[in-house]
Amino acid sequence: RIWLQSCRQSFAKMLAEKQFRETEEMRAKAQISHAQPDDLIDFYHLKSRKGMSQLELEDEVQDDLKAATGGFTKETDDANRLNRILQLTGFSDPVYAEETLQNLCLELATMGDLKLVDRPQNYTLAPESSKQVRANIKVSSTETGVIFGNIVYETSNVMERSVVVLNDIHIDIMDYISPATCADVTFRNMWAEFEWENKVAVNTVIQDEKKFLNHVIKSTNMKCLTPP
């Protein structure tokens, strides 16, 4: 009975769950619109290049190529990024003033199991311009870390370097864990490659296995790949 009936029911339930997930993914992809009728057309050759360095011009070319080849992330990913935006300065800081800022640099320092991979380069900002600076930080554990930062710049009138102290950023690993799906074969390969099997002693008053599994999934913000 166990080998013939129970295994057949479990396998049929797993196939039905997989087919349901694939149907939902296809339905979600069909509703995605790649462009809107009122979207603006960006003509690269008509842009003003005043106050831009050669490296910034090359970055814009790469962005245009990514947009043309569909290399940008989905709108849902952009929305998730916007949810984690933190304000580092205030409107009274001089970095918002409309003047040319020379040798503007973002200096970062980490505390905890965080390591700054590369140091951001210096930029020159023209009046009414903005710049997005990306820094790669390596996370080596699940412990909460803190990122400190300063904005250092020079102006044309004053040769001394000015410093704007930024607010601290507290990194919580739970903010970057989201439920996802994965094939069984791929999961087994990653299980063996990354050595995910760890024994952890747990004290709980929950006696039902399914309720305990749902409690773990909810607490860790994960997803069960196979139907319980």
Backbone as a chain_set.jsonl record, in Angstrom:
{"seq": "RIWLQSCRQSFAKMLAEKQFRETEEMRAKAQISHAQPDDLIDFYHLKSRKGMSQLELEDEVQDDLKAATGGFTKETDDANRLNRILQLTGFSDPVYAEETLQNLCLELATMGDLKLVDRPQNYTLAPESSKQVRANIKVSSTETGVIFGNIVYETSNVMERSVVVLNDIHIDIMDYISPATCADVTFRNMWAEFEWENKVAVNTVIQDEKKFLNHVIKSTNMKCLTPP", "coords": {"N": [[0.834, -1.213, 0.0], [1.944, 1.252, 0.803], [4.058, 1.629, -1.059], [2.795, 1.458, -3.545], [0.287, 2.885, -3.567], [0.429, 5.21, -1.813], [2.866, 6.417, -2.6], [2.29, 6.915, -5.265], [0.2, 8.767, -5.032], [1.55, 10.886, -3.768], [3.432, 11.536, -5.739], [1.743, 12.293, -7.854], [0.535, 14.525, -6.695], [2.75, 16.193, -6.436], [3.41, 16.636, -9.137], [1.093, 17.974, -9.947], [1.285, 20.284, -8.396], [3.632, 21.388, -9.482], [2.829, 21.84, -12.132], [0.849, 23.728, -11.666], [2.368, 25.891, -10.672], [3.919, 26.484, -12.956], [1.89, 27.29, -14.708], [0.94, 29.588, -13.406], [3.234, 31.194, -13.572], [3.484, 31.542, -16.37], [1.107, 32.91, -16.845], [1.566, 35.235, -15.412], [3.764, 36.289, -16.829], [2.551, 36.804, -19.267], [1.01, 39.027, -18.751], [2.756, 41.096, -18.481], [3.785, 44.193, -19.616], [5.991, 45.47, -21.946], [6.446, 48.055, -22.791], [4.975, 51.309, -22.648], [2.374, 53.27, -24.238], [2.757, 56.017, -23.851], [5.41, 56.331, -23.2], [8.537, 58.022, -23.019], [10.84, 58.715, -25.67], [14.225, 58.287, -25.711], [16.756, 60.09, -27.026], [19.994, 59.569, -27.574], [22.102, 60.965, -28.848], [21.288, 63.568, -28.811], [21.583, 64.486, -26.3], [22.827, 66.606, -23.68], [26.233, 66.944, -23.135], [27.706, 68.37, -21.382], [29.885, 68.925, -18.726], [30.258, 66.232, -18.173], [32.241, 63.355, -17.678], [34.517, 61.19, -19.545], [34.227, 58.575, -18.682], [31.671, 58.582, -17.54], [30.148, 59.059, -19.831], [30.613, 56.662, -21.2], [29.363, 54.899, -19.445], [26.683, 55.626, -19.792], [26.306, 54.812, -22.416], [26.54, 52.039, -22.101], [24.278, 51.588, -20.507], [22.263, 52.227, -22.335], [22.635, 50.176, -24.193], [22.0, 47.952, -22.634], [19.304, 48.464, -22.149], [18.317, 48.247, -24.74], [18.798, 45.588, -25.383], [17.29, 44.264, -23.538], [18.374, 43.878, -21.022], [17.895, 45.004, -18.563], [16.471, 44.905, -15.23], [13.337, 43.544, -14.022], [10.179, 45.298, -13.529], [9.119, 44.691, -11.08], [11.376, 43.996, -9.601], [12.639, 46.472, -9.523], [10.769, 47.847, -7.991], [11.021, 46.504, -5.552], [13.592, 47.275, -4.89], [13.23, 50.005, -4.519], [11.748, 49.984, -2.217], [13.606, 49.632, -0.239], [15.087, 51.927, -0.015], [17.059, 54.29, 1.636], [17.243, 57.374, 3.34], [20.067, 59.295, 3.386], [21.106, 61.842, 3.755], [20.164, 65.269, 4.505], [17.963, 67.933, 3.321], [19.177, 70.3, 3.933], [21.866, 69.985, 3.673], [25.003, 70.839, 2.103], [25.487, 69.443, -0.216], [23.316, 69.427, -1.818], [23.276, 71.877, -3.019], [23.228, 74.035, -5.895], [25.823, 73.99, -7.474], [29.081, 73.558, -8.954], [30.603, 70.612, -8.073], [33.661, 69.279, -7.284], [35.806, 66.415, -7.506], [34.138, 64.706, -6.044], [33.419, 62.226, -3.761], [32.338, 59.112, -2.481], [32.774, 57.827, 0.583], [33.025, 54.82, 2.303], [32.614, 52.747, 5.184], [32.65, 49.736, 7.041], [31.134, 47.707, 9.616], [31.216, 44.765, 11.493], [30.475, 41.568, 9.989], [30.932, 42.464, 7.322], [32.362, 43.472, 4.251], [33.967, 45.831, 2.291], [34.176, 45.655, -1.121], [35.207, 47.095, -3.411], [36.426, 50.436, -3.861], [34.5, 53.338, -4.337], [34.823, 55.576, -7.151], [36.047, 58.947, -7.852], [34.007, 61.801, -8.696], [32.769, 64.48, -10.789], [30.376, 66.831, -10.357], [28.02, 68.629, -12.147], [26.028, 71.704, -12.036], [22.615, 71.156, -11.033], [22.663, 68.441, -11.565], [22.83, 64.859, -11.094], [24.026, 61.805, -9.579], [24.398, 58.329, -9.569], [25.876, 56.092, -7.411], [27.437, 53.031, -7.097], [28.295, 50.495, -4.836], [29.975, 47.55, -3.989], [29.47, 45.184, -1.519], [30.643, 42.638, 0.489], [29.092, 40.0, 2.132], [29.613, 37.938, 4.815], [28.379, 36.471, 6.796], [25.334, 35.827, 8.658], [24.93, 37.716, 10.534], [23.897, 40.889, 11.881], [24.972, 43.862, 10.339], [26.66, 47.08, 10.087], [26.851, 49.995, 8.088], [28.893, 52.709, 7.545], [29.259, 56.061, 6.297], [30.636, 58.77, 4.331], [30.401, 61.785, 2.427], [32.661, 63.316, 0.452], [33.926, 66.271, -0.958], [34.991, 68.879, -3.255], [34.885, 72.381, -3.969], [34.809, 75.003, -6.475], [35.407, 77.495, -5.456], [36.364, 77.218, -2.834], [39.187, 75.549, -1.797], [39.571, 73.698, 0.164], [38.63, 70.503, 1.377], [35.319, 69.423, 1.758], [33.105, 67.768, 4.015], [30.377, 65.607, 4.279], [28.55, 64.012, 6.598], [27.035, 60.886, 6.571], [23.96, 59.159, 7.334], [23.814, 56.166, 9.311], [23.661, 52.835, 7.97], [21.877, 50.033, 8.654], [22.261, 46.67, 8.187], [20.206, 43.997, 7.657], [19.917, 40.601, 7.272], [17.515, 39.336, 6.786], [15.978, 41.048, 5.308], [16.701, 40.605, 2.727], [15.948, 38.117, 1.953], [13.738, 36.263, 0.124], [10.785, 34.446, -0.844], [11.125, 31.804, -3.236], [11.218, 29.736, -6.218], [12.526, 26.551, -7.25], [14.065, 24.004, -9.201], [13.945, 20.46, -8.511], [16.252, 18.913, -9.047], [18.212, 20.862, -9.363], [18.176, 21.983, -6.801], [19.097, 19.833, -5.245], [21.691, 19.568, -6.253], [22.832, 22.03, -5.469], [22.561, 21.689, -2.746], [24.41, 19.65, -2.202], [26.74, 20.889, -3.114], [27.115, 23.315, -1.668], [26.995, 22.42, 0.908], [24.704, 22.415, 2.727], [23.533, 21.031, 4.791], [22.896, 21.119, 8.061], [22.719, 20.4, 11.489], [20.461, 21.499, 13.817], [19.474, 22.166, 17.064], [16.195, 22.399, 18.225], [13.79, 23.845, 20.282], [10.456, 23.552, 20.861], [6.92, 24.028, 21.261], [5.144, 23.157, 19.472], [3.533, 20.415, 18.182], [2.55, 19.243, 15.903], [3.748, 18.251, 12.75], [3.343, 19.49, 10.253], [2.347, 22.022, 10.976], [4.57, 22.967, 12.343], [6.427, 23.086, 10.245], [5.241, 25.055, 8.619], [5.482, 27.165, 10.398], [8.275, 27.502, 10.515], [8.774, 28.215, 7.841], [7.397, 30.637, 7.671], [8.767, 32.165, 9.574], [11.377, 32.326, 8.578], [10.987, 33.465, 6.128], [10.834, 31.947, 3.775], [10.193, 29.357, 1.286], [8.43, 26.341, 0.777], [9.543, 23.842, -1.319], [8.461, 21.42, -2.141], [5.174, 20.017, -2.004], [3.703, 19.85, 1.217]], "CA": [[0.0, 0.0, 0.0], [2.795, 2.439, 0.877], [4.829, 1.795, -2.288], [1.955, 1.571, -4.734], [-0.761, 3.9, -3.489], [0.874, 6.462, -1.197], [3.888, 7.043, -3.447], [1.625, 7.415, -6.47], [-0.525, 9.981, -4.668], [2.519, 11.955, -3.521], [4.014, 11.946, -7.023], [0.712, 13.019, -8.597], [0.365, 15.829, -6.056], [3.918, 17.001, -6.765], [3.269, 17.057, -10.529], [0.028, 18.978, -10.019], [1.834, 21.523, -7.843], [4.579, 21.934, -10.451], [2.064, 22.361, -13.263], [0.17, 24.948, -11.219], [3.361, 26.963, -10.621], [4.265, 26.874, -14.323], [0.757, 28.03, -15.266], [0.928, 30.918, -12.803], [4.349, 31.97, -14.12], [3.145, 31.923, -17.742], [0.05, 33.916, -16.778], [2.176, 36.497, -14.97], [4.587, 36.815, -17.92], [1.687, 37.296, -20.343], [0.442, 40.316, -18.367], [3.802, 42.111, -18.4], [3.902, 45.063, -20.791], [7.375, 45.919, -22.062], [6.488, 49.496, -23.038], [3.699, 52.004, -22.599], [2.231, 54.181, -25.381], [3.211, 57.372, -23.546], [6.807, 56.345, -22.779], [9.385, 58.953, -23.752], [11.939, 58.166, -26.455], [15.457, 58.953, -25.31], [17.724, 60.206, -28.111], [21.292, 59.702, -26.909], [22.966, 61.938, -29.517], [20.801, 64.921, -28.559], [21.783, 64.826, -24.894], [23.889, 67.553, -23.362], [27.381, 66.271, -22.539], [28.457, 69.354, -20.622], [30.196, 68.549, -17.357], [30.323, 64.778, -18.027], [33.538, 62.783, -18.002], [34.48, 60.12, -20.541], [33.721, 57.37, -18.034], [30.221, 58.731, -17.406], [29.574, 58.869, -21.165], [30.65, 55.229, -21.495], [28.33, 54.256, -18.63], [25.387, 55.866, -20.425], [26.237, 53.941, -23.598], [26.259, 50.688, -21.619], [22.88, 51.554, -20.078], [21.427, 52.183, -23.536], [22.745, 48.835, -24.768], [21.23, 47.037, -21.791], [17.881, 48.712, -22.383], [17.963, 47.759, -26.072], [18.864, 44.128, -25.406], [16.454, 43.699, -22.48], [19.218, 43.466, -19.912], [17.503, 45.617, -17.299], [15.641, 44.074, -14.371], [11.902, 43.719, -14.145], [9.629, 46.394, -12.739], [8.94, 44.221, -9.707], [12.666, 44.108, -8.938], [12.857, 47.889, -9.251], [9.902, 48.227, -6.877], [11.613, 45.984, -4.322], [14.74, 48.113, -4.554], [12.752, 51.288, -4.003], [11.243, 49.8, -0.859], [14.721, 49.615, 0.705], [15.852, 53.161, -0.129], [17.241, 54.99, 2.904], [17.719, 58.743, 3.202], [21.349, 59.422, 4.063], [21.387, 63.24, 4.056], [18.994, 66.134, 4.568], [17.916, 68.98, 2.306], [20.01, 71.426, 4.35], [23.274, 69.701, 3.425], [25.478, 71.596, 0.939], [25.603, 68.633, -1.421], [22.154, 69.701, -2.651], [23.412, 73.202, -3.62], [23.427, 74.002, -7.336], [27.142, 74.476, -7.85], [29.929, 72.477, -9.444], [31.336, 69.91, -7.02], [34.795, 68.576, -7.868], [36.371, 65.307, -6.731], [33.131, 64.19, -5.113], [33.69, 60.808, -3.51], [31.571, 58.459, -1.421], [33.64, 56.997, 1.41], [32.242, 53.873, 3.089], [33.296, 51.903, 6.163], [31.716, 48.717, 7.514], [31.35, 47.111, 10.927], [30.604, 43.446, 11.498], [30.957, 40.658, 8.95], [30.755, 43.115, 6.027], [33.641, 43.891, 3.684], [33.841, 46.642, 1.086], [34.952, 45.007, -2.179], [35.941, 48.104, -4.165], [36.178, 51.807, -3.414], [33.923, 54.162, -5.411], [35.745, 56.557, -7.709], [35.689, 60.358, -7.712], [33.162, 62.342, -9.76], [32.557, 65.923, -10.861], [28.955, 67.059, -10.574], [27.642, 69.945, -12.646], [24.783, 72.188, -11.417], [21.354, 70.479, -11.334], [22.919, 67.075, -12.011], [22.826, 63.834, -10.049], [24.87, 60.66, -9.885], [24.181, 57.107, -8.803], [27.133, 55.424, -7.098], [27.206, 51.649, -6.649], [29.4, 49.896, -4.092], [29.784, 46.13, -3.714], [29.834, 44.814, -0.154], [30.605, 41.189, 0.678], [28.5, 39.573, 3.401], [30.182, 36.628, 5.135], [27.58, 35.771, 7.802], [23.966, 36.33, 8.793], [24.863, 38.69, 11.62], [23.556, 42.251, 11.478], [26.125, 44.736, 10.17], [26.409, 48.517, 9.97], [27.659, 50.682, 7.082], [29.09, 54.14, 7.774], [29.648, 56.709, 5.055], [30.826, 60.213, 4.21], [30.535, 62.357, 1.091], [33.758, 64.28, 0.451], [33.931, 66.985, -2.237], [35.649, 70.177, -3.337], [34.214, 73.379, -4.802], [35.738, 75.851, -7.229], [35.766, 78.672, -4.661], [37.115, 76.805, -1.647], [40.014, 74.393, -2.139], [39.522, 72.716, 1.237], [37.648, 69.444, 1.16], [34.156, 69.445, 2.651], [32.654, 66.426, 4.376], [28.988, 65.45, 4.7], [28.419, 62.736, 7.31], [25.794, 60.205, 6.208], [23.335, 58.318, 8.351], [24.241, 54.768, 9.294], [22.781, 51.851, 7.344], [21.897, 48.754, 9.362], [21.979, 45.591, 7.255], [19.571, 42.808, 8.221], [19.887, 39.602, 6.207], [16.137, 38.937, 6.525], [15.405, 41.944, 4.302], [17.13, 40.183, 1.397], [15.476, 36.749, 1.724], [12.379, 36.271, -0.42], [10.403, 33.118, -1.33], [11.42, 31.548, -4.649], [11.051, 28.353, -6.661], [13.746, 25.937, -7.771], [13.874, 22.614, -9.617], [14.438, 19.502, -7.522], [17.626, 18.52, -9.371], [19.072, 22.008, -9.06], [18.266, 22.124, -5.347], [19.971, 18.763, -4.729], [23.075, 19.893, -6.619], [23.299, 23.104, -4.593], [22.641, 21.122, -1.396], [25.685, 18.939, -2.091], [27.87, 21.778, -3.397], [27.307, 24.314, -0.616], [26.953, 21.745, 2.211], [23.656, 23.09, 3.476], [22.973, 20.183, 5.852], [23.364, 21.439, 9.409], [21.798, 19.968, 12.529], [20.201, 22.561, 14.781], [18.537, 21.753, 18.114], [15.069, 23.329, 18.296], [12.821, 23.616, 21.352], [9.172, 24.114, 20.461], [5.725, 23.408, 21.827], [4.319, 22.692, 18.35], [3.663, 18.966, 18.05], [2.184, 18.839, 14.55], [4.88, 18.486, 11.851], [2.967, 20.45, 9.209], [2.289, 23.346, 11.596], [5.939, 23.395, 12.631], [7.032, 23.454, 8.963], [4.695, 26.366, 8.238], [6.061, 28.161, 11.311], [9.653, 27.75, 10.074], [8.71, 28.929, 6.561], [6.974, 32.015, 7.933], [9.79, 32.871, 10.352], [12.568, 32.538, 7.752], [10.587, 34.094, 4.866], [11.211, 31.029, 2.706], [9.1, 28.658, 0.623], [8.595, 24.892, 0.674], [9.573, 23.489, -2.739], [7.576, 20.278, -2.37], [3.946, 20.143, -1.208], [3.787, 19.076, 2.465]], "C": [[0.869, 1.264, 0.0], [3.492, 2.686, -0.453], [3.934, 2.075, -3.486], [0.997, 2.753, -4.663], [-0.249, 5.237, -2.945], [1.917, 7.179, -2.052], [3.274, 7.611, -4.721], [0.865, 8.71, -6.175], [0.428, 11.157, -4.429], [3.121, 12.469, -4.824], [3.005, 12.732, -7.857], [0.486, 14.411, -8.01], [1.533, 16.757, -6.37], [3.849, 17.501, -8.199], [2.194, 18.123, -10.68], [0.507, 20.322, -9.48], [2.804, 22.183, -8.817], [3.858, 22.531, -11.653], [1.332, 23.649, -12.892], [1.145, 26.125, -11.164], [3.739, 27.43, -12.02], [3.144, 27.67, -14.974], [0.692, 29.442, -14.714], [2.055, 31.792, -13.347], [4.058, 32.423, -15.543], [2.063, 32.996, -17.758], [0.617, 35.267, -16.34], [3.033, 37.119, -16.068], [3.73, 37.393, -19.037], [1.113, 38.671, -20.032], [1.475, 41.43, -18.294], [3.855, 42.894, -19.707], [5.313, 45.633, -20.826], [7.482, 47.424, -22.277], [5.083, 50.052, -23.001], [3.595, 52.971, -23.774], [2.771, 55.581, -25.112], [4.644, 57.417, -23.031], [7.623, 57.293, -23.656], [10.491, 58.21, -24.489], [13.189, 58.975, -26.146], [16.443, 58.924, -26.476], [19.089, 60.517, -27.5], [22.129, 60.824, -27.525], [22.509, 63.376, -29.296], [20.983, 65.349, -27.111], [22.916, 65.835, -24.737], [25.012, 66.823, -22.627], [28.229, 67.223, -21.697], [28.652, 68.871, -19.186], [30.285, 67.058, -17.117], [31.699, 64.282, -18.449], [33.378, 61.672, -19.03], [33.922, 58.836, -19.941], [32.209, 57.422, -17.87], [29.522, 58.565, -18.75], [29.548, 57.395, -21.542], [29.608, 54.476, -20.678], [26.947, 54.445, -19.242], [25.221, 55.006, -21.664], [25.916, 52.512, -23.178], [24.814, 50.556, -21.154], [21.937, 51.486, -21.272], [21.464, 50.806, -24.187], [21.957, 47.818, -23.954], [19.736, 47.212, -22.009], [17.443, 48.161, -23.728], [17.934, 46.242, -26.14], [18.043, 43.477, -24.314], [17.237, 43.25, -21.281], [18.844, 44.057, -18.581], [16.589, 44.683, -16.518], [14.168, 44.392, -14.571], [11.425, 44.867, -13.266], [9.416, 45.979, -11.292], [10.244, 44.299, -8.931], [12.977, 45.557, -8.605], [12.006, 48.352, -8.076], [10.46, 47.719, -5.554], [12.831, 46.798, -3.905], [14.3, 49.443, -3.966], [12.232, 51.161, -2.583], [12.354, 49.862, 0.182], [15.599, 50.863, 0.593], [15.88, 53.876, 1.222], [17.771, 56.393, 2.63], [18.976, 58.914, 4.038], [21.673, 60.854, 4.457], [20.081, 64.006, 4.126], [19.07, 67.227, 3.516], [18.765, 70.193, 2.69], [21.493, 71.184, 4.114], [23.738, 70.399, 2.155], [25.588, 70.766, -0.321], [24.412, 68.844, -2.355], [22.265, 71.065, -3.346], [23.73, 73.078, -5.103], [24.741, 74.687, -7.682], [27.967, 73.275, -8.281], [30.744, 71.897, -8.292], [32.422, 69.067, -7.673], [35.296, 67.511, -6.912], [35.393, 64.816, -5.671], [33.312, 62.682, -4.972], [32.828, 60.322, -2.352], [32.496, 57.511, -0.672], [32.78, 56.13, 2.321], [33.153, 53.095, 4.026], [32.26, 50.963, 6.764], [32.118, 48.237, 8.9], [30.591, 45.796, 10.975], [31.212, 42.587, 10.405], [30.631, 41.198, 7.562], [32.108, 43.623, 5.554], [33.39, 44.643, 2.393], [34.766, 46.078, 0.013], [35.796, 46.025, -2.932], [35.536, 49.494, -3.686], [35.592, 52.617, -4.565], [34.895, 55.243, -5.862], [35.234, 57.979, -7.48], [34.89, 60.831, -8.926], [33.177, 63.868, -9.683], [31.11, 66.168, -11.237], [28.726, 68.492, -11.024], [26.381, 70.419, -11.934], [23.558, 71.445, -11.937], [21.553, 69.056, -11.862], [22.933, 66.137, -10.816], [23.67, 62.661, -10.512], [24.52, 59.502, -8.976], [25.514, 56.384, -8.647], [26.816, 54.046, -6.534], [28.471, 51.115, -5.983], [29.043, 48.451, -3.77], [30.321, 45.803, -2.324], [29.63, 43.314, 0.011], [30.096, 40.862, 2.074], [28.966, 38.148, 3.679], [29.399, 35.871, 6.197], [26.201, 36.41, 7.856], [23.824, 37.336, 9.929], [24.556, 40.084, 11.071], [24.808, 43.116, 11.435], [25.696, 46.182, 9.996], [27.366, 49.093, 8.94], [27.692, 52.169, 7.425], [29.552, 54.78, 6.467], [29.794, 58.209, 5.185], [30.843, 60.586, 2.732], [31.567, 63.472, 1.174], [33.812, 64.941, -0.918], [34.694, 68.29, -2.102], [34.824, 71.094, -4.226], [35.258, 74.252, -5.483], [36.205, 77.052, -6.42], [36.669, 78.316, -3.487], [37.881, 75.535, -1.989], [40.032, 73.352, -1.029], [38.399, 71.713, 0.977], [36.545, 69.535, 2.214], [33.65, 68.028, 2.85], [31.206, 66.494, 4.828], [28.858, 64.062, 5.324], [27.049, 62.137, 7.005], [25.239, 59.427, 7.393], [23.811, 56.876, 8.211], [23.188, 53.889, 8.622], [22.946, 50.534, 8.091], [21.418, 47.658, 8.408], [21.412, 44.4, 8.015], [19.379, 41.804, 7.096], [18.467, 39.185, 5.856], [15.469, 39.834, 5.488], [15.722, 41.497, 2.886], [16.783, 38.725, 1.113], [14.026, 36.817, 1.277], [12.045, 34.882, -0.932], [10.651, 32.981, -2.825], [11.208, 30.073, -4.943], [12.35, 27.853, -7.277], [13.438, 24.495, -8.143], [14.502, 21.669, -8.597], [15.894, 19.125, -7.773], [18.595, 19.651, -9.042], [19.249, 22.181, -7.561], [19.19, 21.062, -4.757], [21.433, 19.046, -5.059], [23.635, 21.001, -5.73], [23.437, 22.62, -3.156], [23.983, 20.424, -1.199], [26.883, 19.869, -2.27], [28.16, 22.728, -2.25], [27.235, 23.731, 0.794], [25.963, 22.423, 3.149], [23.167, 22.295, 4.683], [23.645, 20.504, 7.184], [22.3, 21.01, 10.413], [21.689, 21.055, 13.59], [19.169, 22.056, 15.787], [17.462, 22.824, 18.28], [14.156, 22.901, 19.438], [11.519, 24.308, 20.988], [8.043, 23.352, 21.141], [4.796, 22.91, 20.727], [4.576, 21.206, 18.146], [3.307, 18.47, 16.657], [3.318, 19.209, 13.581], [4.554, 19.535, 10.793], [2.896, 21.865, 9.777], [3.694, 23.874, 11.904], [6.666, 23.815, 11.352], [6.539, 24.819, 8.498], [5.255, 27.483, 9.124], [7.493, 28.51, 10.902], [9.67, 28.55, 8.776], [8.345, 30.39, 6.777], [8.058, 32.809, 8.654], [11.013, 33.207, 9.507], [12.261, 33.181, 6.411], [11.03, 33.256, 3.674], [9.97, 30.358, 2.127], [9.426, 27.182, 0.543], [8.498, 24.484, -0.794], [8.638, 22.341, -3.068], [6.329, 20.433, -1.514], [4.02, 19.287, 0.044], [2.7, 18.017, 2.542]], "O": [[0.574, 2.227, -0.708], [3.523, 3.819, -0.933], [4.3, 2.865, -4.356], [0.91, 3.537, -5.608], [-0.474, 6.281, -3.558], [1.864, 8.399, -2.212], [3.69, 8.666, -5.2], [0.887, 9.642, -6.98], [0.148, 12.284, -4.838], [3.301, 13.673, -5.004], [3.363, 13.722, -8.495], [0.27, 15.37, -8.752], [1.345, 17.96, -6.549], [4.185, 18.655, -8.468], [2.36, 19.07, -11.449], [0.179, 21.372, -10.032], [2.8, 23.405, -8.963], [4.228, 23.6, -12.137], [1.21, 24.556, -13.715], [0.794, 27.236, -11.562], [3.867, 28.631, -12.259], [3.405, 28.62, -15.712], [0.423, 30.389, -15.452], [1.865, 32.99, -13.562], [4.35, 33.565, -15.896], [2.099, 33.898, -18.596], [0.201, 36.314, -16.837], [3.036, 38.34, -16.231], [4.127, 38.361, -19.687], [0.763, 39.411, -20.95], [1.12, 42.587, -18.07], [3.96, 42.306, -20.783], [5.776, 46.214, -19.844], [8.519, 48.012, -21.97], [4.116, 49.347, -23.29], [4.617, 53.45, -24.264], [3.199, 56.265, -26.041], [5.063, 58.435, -22.48], [7.429, 57.36, -24.87], [11.014, 57.208, -24.001], [13.207, 60.196, -26.302], [16.912, 57.856, -26.869], [19.303, 61.608, -26.97], [22.797, 61.559, -26.799], [23.265, 64.309, -29.565], [20.584, 66.451, -26.733], [23.833, 65.902, -25.555], [24.771, 66.162, -21.617], [29.361, 66.893, -21.343], [27.701, 68.461, -18.521], [30.378, 66.636, -15.965], [32.253, 64.734, -19.451], [32.264, 61.26, -19.35], [33.22, 58.088, -20.621], [31.535, 56.407, -18.044], [28.432, 57.998, -18.816], [28.579, 56.922, -22.137], [29.026, 53.508, -21.169], [26.127, 53.527, -19.217], [24.124, 54.521, -21.942], [25.109, 51.843, -23.823], [24.186, 49.522, -21.381], [20.933, 50.775, -21.235], [20.444, 50.322, -24.677], [21.32, 46.926, -24.515], [18.988, 46.235, -22.051], [16.326, 47.661, -23.858], [17.13, 45.67, -26.876], [18.085, 42.256, -24.164], [16.816, 42.329, -20.58], [19.405, 43.667, -17.557], [15.997, 43.769, -17.091], [13.809, 45.383, -15.207], [12.143, 45.346, -12.388], [9.517, 46.801, -10.382], [10.243, 44.626, -7.744], [13.513, 45.851, -7.536], [12.456, 49.153, -7.257], [10.386, 48.417, -4.543], [13.077, 46.992, -2.714], [14.917, 49.952, -3.03], [12.269, 52.128, -1.822], [12.087, 50.116, 1.357], [16.738, 50.857, 1.059], [14.846, 54.041, 1.868], [18.646, 56.577, 1.785], [18.957, 58.705, 5.251], [22.437, 61.072, 5.397], [19.015, 63.459, 3.84], [20.112, 67.428, 2.893], [19.042, 71.036, 1.836], [22.303, 72.085, 4.332], [22.954, 70.543, 1.216], [25.767, 71.324, -1.404], [24.472, 68.494, -3.534], [21.424, 71.383, -4.187], [24.411, 72.144, -5.525], [24.755, 75.833, -8.131], [27.609, 72.128, -8.015], [31.485, 72.615, -7.621], [32.128, 68.23, -8.527], [35.231, 67.66, -5.692], [35.781, 64.544, -4.535], [33.352, 61.958, -5.967], [32.622, 61.036, -1.371], [32.948, 56.509, -1.226], [31.909, 56.637, 3.029], [34.309, 52.82, 3.707], [31.113, 51.358, 6.973], [33.275, 48.343, 9.305], [29.441, 45.726, 10.541], [32.327, 42.841, 9.95], [30.111, 40.468, 6.719], [32.902, 44.136, 6.342], [32.689, 44.157, 1.506], [35.982, 46.022, 0.198], [37.002, 45.825, -3.076], [34.435, 49.69, -3.171], [36.135, 52.587, -5.669], [35.684, 55.759, -5.071], [34.129, 58.18, -6.978], [35.069, 60.331, -10.036], [33.543, 64.459, -8.666], [30.664, 65.763, -12.311], [29.172, 69.442, -10.38], [25.717, 69.613, -11.282], [23.465, 71.14, -13.126], [20.674, 68.531, -12.547], [23.035, 66.572, -9.669], [23.989, 62.54, -11.695], [24.365, 59.668, -7.766], [26.196, 56.1, -9.631], [26.02, 53.914, -5.604], [29.575, 51.269, -6.505], [27.931, 48.166, -3.326], [31.469, 46.105, -1.996], [28.56, 42.789, -0.297], [30.603, 41.378, 3.07], [28.738, 37.251, 2.868], [29.728, 34.719, 6.479], [25.937, 37.408, 7.185], [22.713, 37.759, 10.247], [24.912, 40.41, 9.939], [25.61, 43.111, 12.369], [24.519, 46.473, 9.783], [28.544, 48.736, 8.908], [26.649, 52.806, 7.577], [30.165, 54.118, 5.629], [29.164, 58.84, 6.033], [31.255, 59.79, 1.889], [31.37, 64.457, 1.885], [33.75, 64.253, -1.937], [35.002, 68.745, -1.0], [34.14, 70.628, -5.137], [36.433, 74.243, -5.117], [37.29, 77.577, -6.67], [37.624, 79.033, -3.188], [37.285, 74.55, -2.424], [40.469, 72.224, -1.259], [37.355, 72.056, 0.422], [36.814, 69.702, 3.403], [33.756, 67.189, 1.956], [30.843, 67.329, 5.657], [29.038, 63.053, 4.642], [26.025, 62.802, 7.162], [25.964, 59.087, 8.328], [24.167, 56.43, 7.12], [21.989, 54.161, 8.694], [24.046, 49.985, 8.147], [20.303, 47.719, 7.889], [22.062, 43.86, 8.911], [18.752, 42.114, 6.083], [18.224, 38.723, 4.741], [14.496, 39.425, 4.855], [15.085, 41.956, 1.938], [17.269, 38.154, 0.138], [13.182, 37.37, 1.981], [12.938, 34.187, -1.416], [10.419, 33.917, -3.59], [11.041, 29.263, -4.031], [13.167, 28.636, -7.762], [12.64, 23.836, -7.476], [15.46, 22.024, -7.91], [16.684, 19.026, -6.834], [19.675, 19.413, -8.501], [20.346, 22.491, -7.095], [19.981, 21.361, -3.862], [22.315, 18.792, -4.239], [24.781, 20.923, -5.287], [24.316, 23.077, -2.425], [24.622, 20.583, -0.158], [27.926, 19.664, -1.65], [29.32, 22.932, -1.892], [27.395, 24.461, 1.773], [26.326, 22.931, 4.21], [22.449, 22.841, 5.521], [24.817, 20.193, 7.394], [21.11, 21.24, 10.197], [22.685, 21.475, 14.18], [18.107, 21.57, 15.397], [17.768, 24.004, 18.453], [13.792, 21.73, 19.546], [11.49, 25.527, 20.826], [8.192, 22.197, 21.539], [3.766, 22.303, 21.019], [5.72, 20.792, 17.959], [3.724, 17.378, 16.269], [3.793, 20.344, 13.589], [5.394, 20.375, 10.471], [3.339, 22.812, 9.126], [3.973, 25.063, 11.748], [7.429, 24.781, 11.361], [7.328, 25.644, 8.037], [5.474, 28.603, 8.661], [7.882, 29.678, 10.937], [10.484, 29.461, 8.619], [8.915, 31.279, 6.143], [8.248, 33.993, 8.377], [11.624, 34.259, 9.695], [13.177, 33.423, 5.626], [11.539, 33.785, 2.685], [8.841, 30.739, 2.437], [10.567, 26.807, 0.273], [7.486, 24.746, -1.444], [8.078, 22.293, -4.164], [6.419, 20.937, -0.394], [4.364, 18.108, -0.044], [2.626, 17.278, 3.524]]}, "num_chains": 1, "name": "protein.A"}
